[in-house]
């Protein structure tokens, strides 16, 4: 594998955040910003091609998470797995997905459990098909092994933990 050439210019989110010993963190943050926005745009366009033009990126994430492994999930489960603190945004997404009949709910005691309906499962499968045709087919051009992709994913999860810890520290100031 050919080593990628690292640009000599600093490509950072904000110059004033790129001073000092750890200036590269601003470069990572800029990469995350543009990746997040590209991913959000991709999700909505993929879902449109799959047959639903009415879902936001968060609603798409909630739908896929509810469909994950075919297990019922509570609001708290979905928020935890997606690392979302604002439960009201996920609750709103769940209500919208229920209204669209993409999810079903079952109340057990005080808890409500959500799962995908047959239509929700069909939409997730259609999304998967579009994803295969439009996204995963192009991954081979990245000249990256599956293990290298898994390493990037592990590093992103570790980095999210660092941001979580830093947000707790900032909240205590």
Backbone torsions as a table, in degrees:
resi	resn	phi	psi	omega
1	UNK	NA	136.8	178.6
2	UNK	-79.3	132.1	178.2
3	UNK	-67.9	131.4	179.0
4	UNK	-68.0	142.2	178.2
5	UNK	-80.1	125.2	178.7
6	UNK	-85.5	126.2	-179.2
7	UNK	-60.4	143.0	179.6
8	UNK	-75.5	-25.0	177.7
9	UNK	-81.3	145.7	175.3
10	UNK	-82.5	121.7	177.2
11	UNK	-106.0	97.3	-169.6
12	UNK	-120.4	162.8	-180.0
13	UNK	-72.0	-41.1	-178.7
14	UNK	-152.2	124.9	-176.8
15	UNK	-55.8	-39.2	-178.3
16	UNK	-67.9	-15.2	176.5
17	UNK	-97.6	-0.6	-174.4
18	UNK	-108.2	25.7	177.3
19	UNK	-97.8	152.3	173.2
20	UNK	95.3	-171.6	-172.6
21	UNK	-62.6	-36.4	-175.4
22	UNK	-107.1	41.9	-178.4
23	UNK	-59.5	-26.5	-177.6
24	UNK	-63.3	-22.3	178.2
25	UNK	-62.6	-32.1	176.7
26	UNK	-68.7	-32.7	176.5
27	UNK	-67.3	-41.3	176.1
28	UNK	-63.5	-44.8	-179.5
29	UNK	-60.9	-40.1	177.5
30	UNK	-64.8	-41.8	176.1
31	UNK	-59.8	-40.7	178.8
32	UNK	-67.9	-38.2	179.6
33	UNK	-61.6	-50.8	-176.9
34	UNK	-71.8	-31.8	176.5
35	UNK	-67.3	-42.7	178.8
36	UNK	-59.5	-47.4	-178.8
37	UNK	-66.7	-39.6	176.9
38	UNK	-65.3	-41.3	179.8
39	UNK	-64.8	-42.5	178.1
40	UNK	-61.4	-45.0	178.8
41	UNK	-62.8	-43.4	179.0
42	UNK	-59.4	-47.6	-177.9
43	UNK	-57.9	-45.6	-177.7
44	UNK	-68.3	-37.8	179.7
45	UNK	-73.6	-36.2	176.0
46	UNK	-64.5	-44.0	179.5
47	UNK	-65.3	-36.3	175.9
48	UNK	-61.2	-46.7	179.3
49	UNK	-65.0	-27.7	178.4
50	UNK	-78.1	-13.9	174.4
51	UNK	122.6	5.2	179.3
52	UNK	-134.6	116.5	-177.7
53	UNK	-99.8	4.5	-171.8
54	UNK	-103.5	7.1	-175.1
55	UNK	-105.6	139.8	174.8
56	UNK	-83.9	165.9	177.1
57	UNK	-55.0	-42.6	179.2
58	UNK	-62.5	-42.5	179.4
59	UNK	-63.8	-35.9	177.3
60	UNK	-66.2	-43.9	177.4
61	UNK	-61.4	-42.6	179.8
62	UNK	-64.9	-42.6	178.5
63	UNK	-60.1	-48.9	180.0
64	UNK	-63.7	-38.2	179.3
65	UNK	-66.7	-40.2	177.3
66	UNK	-64.4	-31.2	-179.6
67	UNK	-80.9	-19.4	-175.0
68	UNK	-55.2	121.2	177.1
69	UNK	61.5	11.0	176.8
70	UNK	63.9	24.1	-179.1
71	UNK	-106.1	143.5	175.0
72	UNK	-68.5	145.9	-178.9
73	UNK	-135.8	148.2	175.0
74	UNK	-91.8	165.4	175.6
75	UNK	-52.4	-46.4	-177.9
76	UNK	-63.6	-35.4	177.9
77	UNK	-63.0	-47.1	-177.8
78	UNK	-63.8	-45.9	178.7
79	UNK	-60.9	-43.0	-179.4
80	UNK	-63.6	-48.7	-177.1
81	UNK	-66.6	-31.9	178.7
82	UNK	-92.6	-0.8	179.9
83	UNK	58.0	47.7	179.9
84	UNK	-110.5	123.7	-178.5
85	UNK	-84.5	-35.5	-176.9
86	UNK	-81.9	87.8	-175.6
87	UNK	-61.9	-27.8	-178.4
88	UNK	-63.7	-31.1	178.9
89	UNK	-69.4	-38.5	178.1
90	UNK	-71.7	-39.0	177.8
91	UNK	-60.4	-42.2	177.1
92	UNK	-61.8	-43.5	178.6
93	UNK	-62.1	-42.3	178.6
94	UNK	-61.1	-44.1	179.2
95	UNK	-62.0	-41.7	179.0
96	UNK	-65.0	-43.3	179.8
97	UNK	-66.0	-34.5	174.7
98	UNK	-65.4	-45.8	-179.5
99	UNK	-61.8	-34.9	178.7
100	UNK	-80.7	-1.1	-179.5
101	UNK	62.1	32.5	174.6
102	UNK	-94.4	-17.9	176.1
103	UNK	-126.4	159.4	169.2
104	UNK	-123.1	160.4	178.4
105	UNK	-133.7	153.1	177.9
106	UNK	-139.3	124.5	-179.9
107	UNK	-91.9	128.4	175.3
108	UNK	-127.9	106.0	-174.4
109	UNK	64.2	-124.9	179.3
110	UNK	-90.8	-8.8	-175.3
111	UNK	-95.0	144.5	173.5
112	UNK	-113.0	128.9	179.0
113	UNK	-109.6	135.9	-177.0
114	UNK	-114.6	145.8	172.8
115	UNK	-149.7	163.3	-179.4
116	UNK	-76.0	143.6	173.1
117	UNK	-79.9	175.9	176.2
118	UNK	-59.0	-40.5	178.8
119	UNK	-67.0	-38.6	177.1
120	UNK	-64.0	-42.1	176.7
121	UNK	-63.1	-42.3	179.5
122	UNK	-61.5	-42.7	-179.9
123	UNK	-65.7	-40.5	177.0
124	UNK	-62.3	-39.4	177.3
125	UNK	-66.2	-41.7	178.3
126	UNK	-63.3	-39.9	176.8
127	UNK	-61.0	-45.0	179.1
128	UNK	-58.6	-42.5	179.6
129	UNK	-63.4	-44.7	178.5
130	UNK	-63.8	-41.8	178.9
131	UNK	-59.1	-43.8	178.7
132	UNK	-61.1	-45.9	-176.8
133	UNK	-70.7	-38.4	-170.6
134	UNK	-102.1	-25.7	-174.5
135	UNK	-113.5	-59.3	-171.5
136	UNK	-67.6	-27.4	176.5
137	UNK	-60.6	-32.1	-178.6
138	UNK	-83.7	-8.8	-177.8
139	UNK	-63.7	-28.8	-178.7
140	UNK	-63.5	-23.3	179.4
141	UNK	-74.3	-13.3	-178.4
142	UNK	-77.4	-8.9	-179.8
143	UNK	54.0	49.9	-177.4
144	UNK	-135.1	134.8	178.9
145	UNK	-78.3	164.5	175.4
146	UNK	-60.3	-38.2	178.6
147	UNK	-65.3	-37.0	177.8
148	UNK	-67.3	-38.2	177.1
149	UNK	-65.0	-39.8	177.7
150	UNK	-64.1	-36.2	177.7
151	UNK	-64.6	-42.2	176.6
152	UNK	-61.4	-45.0	179.6
153	UNK	-60.5	-43.1	179.0
154	UNK	-63.2	-40.9	178.6
155	UNK	-65.7	-38.6	177.2
156	UNK	-64.3	-40.3	177.5
157	UNK	-64.7	-41.0	178.2
158	UNK	-64.8	-41.4	178.4
159	UNK	-63.6	-36.8	177.6
160	UNK	-63.2	-35.9	176.5
161	UNK	-63.9	-38.8	177.5
162	UNK	-64.2	-41.9	177.6
163	UNK	-66.1	-38.2	176.6
164	UNK	-61.5	-45.4	179.9
165	UNK	-63.9	-42.0	179.4
166	UNK	-65.3	-35.4	178.9
167	UNK	-68.2	-35.7	175.7
168	UNK	-65.2	-42.1	179.2
169	UNK	-63.3	-43.8	-180.0
170	UNK	-64.2	-35.4	-179.8
171	UNK	-67.7	-22.9	-178.8
172	UNK	-89.6	-4.4	-178.7
173	UNK	-74.9	NA	NA
